[in-house]
Amino acid sequence: MYKYSDFDEAFVRSRVAQFRAQVARRLDGSLTEDEFKPLRLMNGLYLQLHAYMLRVAIPYGTLSSRQMDRLADIADRWDRGYGHFTTRQNIQYNWPKLPDVPDMLEALADVQMHAIQTSGNTIRNVTADHFAGAAADEIADPRPVAELIRQWSTDHPEFQFLPRKFKIAITGSPNDRAVTRAHDIGLRMVERDGVPGFEVVVGGGLGRTPMIGQVIRDFLPREDLLPYLEAIVSVYNLLGRRDNKYKARIKITVHEHGIEAIREKVEARFAELRGGFDGVDQTWLAEIENAFAAPAFRDADPAPYLDARNADPVFRAWSDTNVAAHRHPGYGIVSISLKAHGATPGDASSAQMRVMADLARRYGHDELRVSHEQNIILPHVALADIPAVHAELRQAGLATANIGLVSDIIACPGMDYCALATARSIPVAQQIAERFAELKTEHEIGPLKIKISGCINACGHHHVGHIGILGLDRAGVENYQITLGGDGTEAAAIGERAGPGFAYDQIVPAIERLIGAYLEHRESPEETFLETYRRLGMAPFKAALYPEDAKKETARAA
Amino acid sequence: MSRKFTPKVVTANDLVEGDVVYLTEAGAWTRRHAAAELIEDEARAADRLALAEAQTGTVVGAYLADARPGPHGPEPVHFREAFRSRGPSNYFHGKQAEAANV
């Protein structure tokens, strides 16, 4: 894993010291809230519904056991014994007190972590495939490039006051697990004639105006990455609208000017900038790559894993959903679900964090990942060790066998915490998961992604959920809109709205009817919800959602 | 004719703890919605809000929220304010867990 250089260390420490002085000046009255707010946001500190919230970056979702242990310590010492892992590979603490925040940041700095640029109109935490460096289908590990981008973008003087926030995601695999097409810039590592490079996608985003990103360069040689990124962000910095917050993201800039015009400007700016990059970034990248060298995988006989699968149906069911193919023979990627039925999606208690850290230390080459789907991954576990890992996860309430199924729901914090929310998300997720646990149908239903946002800003990625749920305030009452057919993978698509929304107490039955319609209409158990939707379109699902309308339709036709 | 004024409370977040607070009739801050001053007059609402906004060393983001009289004091009208007065629904945290702390 990447270790901070002296420069990184000094930079992060000096930011903590600055923030400590800023908090002191706010508390003694020297700074007004208007003066302080931009300073706290630069350090990831929000003021939410019930309390402050500290958002800590987990760059490209990678953590060591020591870092995970420290996240647990922070939760116990300064928060309420838990943390919330988010869709952008961050962790959020929901209850910090303002005077404690500098100490929290200091404790993070001790393990080479920070909350810098987790808010504000800057380049945010760079996210990556959570299976990076482990996946069997991967071309190359995207994390060294993500780290290079983190170094380039952190405190970049030109990009501290962009028109709006700016999110970059990167994948090294053709199977996109990083939702790259819904980011301001999405990078896909590709090869052309044996030469490594990137497909560069720009202008994707969710929120109130969801857009799938467009390819601005189908092949960018690897060494041109930073000047090309700098060209894109610099063109956006000048062209992006500052007159209207809702039209300020690069997706609107691309939409209003057209991809051709943007490409032309970016290429022109790139030509100017390219000479300024003398290759030193490639030297840095080579050094960073050394830090990400694969662990020393051992050759262990997978027999214990296969035996456990044959002997124990509970282990078998769990390994079917929660273990993915690893690039090294005899290894597996273990996904730890933070979606126990009825629990808050993405939350882990400090005790659970320590269990996961300990498993990583003993069985997982000391690595953990956070996925944008709000689960934790042990990327490198010898198959032979997975039965032992599973047994310990069970003890900690972390062995839910539901990765990719109905109850593996993404949900934003919603109105239980967020000041921007228009409705709750968490209880809706809890109730859906509990309902399908009760019905015992989720394995029969198979792969299905439900994603819930508590407002139009779409932190819960509802637009790319196979079933998306958007919570709104309709005349002072919570109301939930359903979208269908969204997809966050390489075949990215924005879901289509099914019709009028449902009241809080009607949304779970509506989802149940919807899934009932899928089970009724699918051609075979192998045809997934998304495939059935793509084959049949909206009609049968709409009929299930709005049975009264369907009845009227039938009566009129008769 | 002007629209009838909906009663209000002044609410904000505490600077140090971030907790939701309400302005009382005495001009102090309380953690309890029911202990807030229910303001039934538009001019008084503007005055009280100005008073709250001036206290930048104590509270953050003061605003007027709709409220109505209840048996134990003012009650929130909108569900957002109801959540603010209670705490989150997924854990027994926040005000609901601190009921004794008046």
Interface residues (C-beta under 8 A of the other chain):
Chain A: R26 L27 G29 T32 E33 L47 Q48 L49 H50 A51 Y52 R80 N94 W95 P96 K97 L98 P99 T344 D347 M415 D416 Y417 R424 I426 P427 Q430 D473 G476 V477 E478
Chain B: N13 L15 V16 E17 G18 D19 V20 T56 G57 V60 G61 V77 H78 F79 R80 F83 R84 G87 P88 S89 N90 Y91 H93 G94 K95
